[in-house]
Amino acid sequence: MQEREIFGRLRPVCPTCGRIHFYDPKVAVGVLVEDGGGILLVRRTQEPGRGRWTLPAGFVDAGEDPQAAAMRECREETGLEVEVEGLFDLAAGRTHPRGADIMIIYRARAVGGTLRAGDDADRASFFRPENLPELAFDSTRRTIERWRSGEPRDV
């Protein structure tokens, strides 16, 4: 492979056949679930952010619908079945080397299951805005600030 400027960027190109390799962005989903004035958070067991809290979230698998991924991630990390109510936010920009390039955050409501931590979380709990634990990521902080302020946003 050789680096060539193609479509305004350096991209790997096969010198034999001319095939251009395009890097695809990593896409993740997060779920904002409210209950009794609190927000659902999970405590991470993995780096980055081990021991700190974040929204239930994870990567979208190839070919997976992002809403289905959000419901799956919430079930895996919290034991709760949720129904997506709508898009809450969309963020671009990788916040750490193993993170997503695009983060889709859905608002959802619990419709079943039993709250219990799972997958890469060792705790799951609802927190009121005035009593938040230490948060893992800037994207989580921004989402919670928007949620607390009730700030509307066109996504």
Number of C-alpha atoms within 10 A of each C-alpha: 13 12 14 15 11 11 7 7 9 11 17 18 18 14 12 7 7 11 11 16 12 9 8 7 12 16 18 22 25 30 29 26 23 18 12 8 10 16 20 21 28 26 25 25 17 12 10 14 15 13 18 19 24 26 28 29 25 22 20 22 12 9 6 10 10 20 22 14 20 29 23 20 26 30 23 20 26 25 19 22 20 21 18 18 13 11 16 20 20 17 16 13 12 15 12 11 8 10 16 21 17 17 23 23 26 23 18 23 17 18 9 12 12 11 18 17 21 18 14 16 23 16 18 22 15 18 17 15 14 8 9 14 14 13 20 19 16 12 21 20 15 13 19 19 13 15 17 14 9 9 8 10 9 7 9
